[in-house]
Amino acid sequence: MFALMRSWLSRQACLLALATVTLSAPYAAAQDARSLAKEMIGEWELSTAGRDKTCVITLKGDAGPQGSKLELDKGCSVTLPFTKSIVAWSVKGLDIVRLQDAAGQSVIDVTEVESGIFEGLRQGEGVYLLQNLAAARALSKSADQLIGDWAMVRGSGKSICGLTLTNTETSPENFAVFLKPRCDPMVTAFAPTLWRIERGELLLRSAKGEVWRFEADDNAQWRRVPDSADPLILMRQ
């Protein structure tokens, strides 16, 4: 008798725990969605993946007929024509930010791929980025600050190449880079022709499409990633 009672009580406890988890999951999801919606209020830059075409959007917390209100800069309809249809925004699910039309339909959905950077795809057009406006402008400013002469050195401090990052734009957001004489064969074989800043990284690209990526160590140097036992570092000359 006592064994049956214990078994029944155990089953009831399990059912109660399951019900608690089931009921709390939607609440947690709603909390996450509300948190994301709050974080999104402010100024954002919507752009092509290469940031050659940009549009400033101000996401507001005021509710409208089909989601929350927003404002687009006057030039948006020219640089990104599809933005003419965007009249509101909302958060869908846990992590989707939707820019939508007057009927509440998606014009573009974006999800966070890095802190403060959202990415979305429009079929037939390509990938678009939505990122915090201040961060986007700081990124552009940092590119200007990188123009000039640099040394490529090993972790030991040995210089293996000198190069010049120019402000000569060869294509949107890509700039010419020139190697100086007497570079290490490894660097001359790579033969970078372009450089750019992309998502906080400095990229060197060769004519063959090979890419070397560097992350900032501090204001004066950049370290190639992924890191290695014998690191490659760019230092300002």
C-alpha positions in Angstrom: 0.0 0.0 0.0 2.7 2.5 1.0 4.7 1.5 -2.1 1.8 2.3 -4.3 1.2 5.6 -2.6 4.9 6.5 -3.0 4.7 5.6 -6.7 1.6 7.7 -7.2 3.2 10.7 -5.4 6.4 10.3 -7.5 4.3 10.4 -10.8 2.4 13.4 -9.6 5.7 15.2 -8.8 7.0 14.5 -12.2 3.9 15.7 -13.9 4.0 18.9 -11.8 7.6 19.5 -12.8 6.9 18.9 -16.5 3.9 21.3 -16.3 6.1 24.0 -14.7 8.7 23.7 -17.4 6.1 23.7 -20.2 4.4 26.8 -18.8 7.7 28.6 -18.1 9.2 28.1 -21.6 6.7 30.5 -23.4 7.3 33.0 -20.6 11.1 32.8 -21.1 10.7 33.2 -24.8 8.5 36.2 -24.4 11.1 37.7 -22.1 13.8 37.2 -24.6 11.7 38.8 -27.4 10.9 41.8 -25.2 14.6 42.2 -24.3 15.6 42.1 -28.0 12.9 44.6 -28.9 14.2 47.0 -26.2 17.8 46.6 -27.4 16.8 47.4 -31.0 15.4 50.9 -30.3 17.7 53.5 -31.7 19.6 54.3 -35.0 20.8 51.5 -37.3 22.6 51.3 -40.6 21.0 49.0 -43.2 23.5 48.2 -45.9 24.7 45.8 -48.6 27.3 43.3 -47.4 30.1 45.4 -48.7 28.6 48.6 -47.3 28.7 50.3 -50.7 25.1 51.2 -50.3 23.8 52.3 -46.9 20.6 53.6 -45.3 20.0 54.9 -41.8 16.9 53.6 -40.0 15.6 54.8 -36.6 13.7 52.1 -34.8 11.2 53.4 -32.3 9.4 51.9 -29.4 6.0 53.5 -30.3 3.4 51.0 -31.4 1.8 51.3 -34.8 -1.0 49.4 -36.7 1.4 46.7 -37.9 4.3 46.7 -35.4 6.5 49.4 -34.0 7.2 52.7 -35.8 10.4 53.6 -37.6 11.9 56.4 -39.7 14.1 56.1 -42.8 16.5 58.7 -44.0 15.4 60.5 -47.2 18.1 58.9 -49.3 17.1 55.3 -48.4 14.6 54.9 -51.3 17.4 55.8 -53.8 20.3 53.8 -52.4 18.1 50.8 -51.4 14.9 50.9 -53.4 13.2 48.0 -51.5 13.1 50.2 -48.4 10.2 52.2 -49.9 7.9 49.4 -48.7 9.2 49.4 -45.1 6.8 51.2 -42.7 7.3 49.3 -39.4 9.4 46.7 -37.5 8.8 43.9 -35.0 10.5 41.0 -33.3 9.4 37.5 -34.5 10.2 34.4 -32.5 13.3 34.7 -30.3 15.8 36.4 -32.5 14.3 37.6 -35.8 14.0 41.3 -36.4 11.5 42.0 -39.2 11.3 45.1 -41.3 7.8 45.0 -42.7 5.3 46.6 -45.0 2.0 48.2 -44.3 0.3 44.8 -44.4 2.7 43.4 -41.8 4.5 41.2 -44.4 8.3 40.9 -44.3 10.4 43.1 -46.5 13.5 41.6 -44.9 14.1 39.5 -41.8 17.5 39.8 -40.1 19.1 37.7 -37.3 22.1 38.5 -35.1 25.3 36.9 -36.4 27.7 38.9 -34.2 27.1 41.3 -31.3 25.2 44.3 -32.7 25.4 43.0 -36.3 22.3 41.4 -38.0 22.2 39.7 -41.4 19.4 39.0 -43.8 18.9 37.7 -47.3 16.6 39.0 -50.1 16.2 36.4 -52.8 17.7 37.5 -56.0 19.5 40.5 -54.4 21.9 39.1 -51.9 22.9 39.6 -48.2 22.1 42.8 -46.3 23.5 43.9 -42.9 21.8 45.8 -40.1 24.2 47.2 -37.5 24.3 49.9 -34.9 24.9 53.2 -36.6 27.6 54.5 -34.2 29.5 51.2 -34.5 29.2 51.3 -38.3 30.5 54.9 -38.5 33.4 54.1 -36.1 34.3 51.2 -38.5 34.4 53.6 -41.4 36.5 56.0 -39.4 38.9 53.3 -38.4 39.5 52.5 -42.1 40.6 56.0 -42.7 43.1 55.8 -39.7 44.8 52.7 -41.3 46.0 54.4 -44.4 49.8 54.6 -44.6 52.9 52.4 -44.2 52.9 49.2 -42.3 55.5 46.5 -41.5 54.6 42.8 -41.4 56.6 41.2 -38.6 56.9 37.8 -36.9 56.2 37.4 -33.2 59.9 37.5 -32.6 59.9 41.1 -34.0 61.7 40.2 -37.3 60.3 42.3 -40.2 59.4 40.2 -43.3 57.7 42.8 -45.4 56.7 46.5 -45.8 53.4 47.5 -47.3 51.3 50.6 -47.9 47.6 50.7 -47.4 46.2 53.4 -49.7 42.8 55.2 -49.9 42.6 54.4 -53.6 39.2 52.7 -54.0 39.4 49.9 -56.6 35.8 48.7 -55.9 33.2 49.6 -53.2 34.9 49.4 -49.8 38.1 47.8 -51.3 41.3 49.8 -51.5 44.7 49.2 -53.2 47.6 47.8 -51.2 51.3 47.8 -52.4 54.2 45.7 -51.2 57.6 47.3 -50.8 60.8 45.6 -52.2 62.5 42.6 -50.5 59.5 41.0 -48.9 59.6 37.4 -47.7 58.7 34.9 -50.4 55.7 33.8 -48.5 54.3 37.3 -48.7 55.3 37.8 -52.3 53.6 34.5 -53.2 50.4 35.7 -51.5 50.8 39.1 -53.4 47.9 41.1 -51.8 46.3 43.7 -54.1 43.4 44.9 -52.0 42.6 45.7 -48.4 39.4 46.4 -46.5 37.8 46.5 -43.1 35.0 43.9 -42.6 33.3 43.3 -39.3 36.2 44.7 -37.3 38.8 42.7 -39.1 41.5 44.0 -41.6 41.4 41.9 -44.7 44.2 41.5 -47.3 43.1 39.9 -50.6 45.2 38.6 -53.5 44.2 38.8 -57.1 43.5 35.0 -56.9 40.9 35.6 -54.2 43.0 34.4 -51.3 42.4 36.3 -48.0 44.5 36.9 -44.9 42.5 38.2 -41.9 43.9 40.3 -39.1 42.3 41.3 -35.7 43.3 44.4 -33.8 45.6 43.8 -30.8 45.6 47.5 -30.0 45.7 50.8 -31.8 49.1 50.1 -33.3 49.1 46.5 -34.5 47.0 43.8 -36.0 47.5 40.0 -35.6 46.7 37.4 -38.3 43.9 35.0 -37.4 43.7 32.2 -36.8 46.7 32.7 -34.4 49.7 30.4 -34.5 52.9 29.7 -32.5 54.8 32.0 -34.9 52.3 34.9 -35.3 52.2 37.3 -38.2 51.6 40.9 -37.0 51.0 44.2 -38.9 52.7 47.2 -37.1 52.4 50.9 -38.0 55.6 52.3 -39.5 
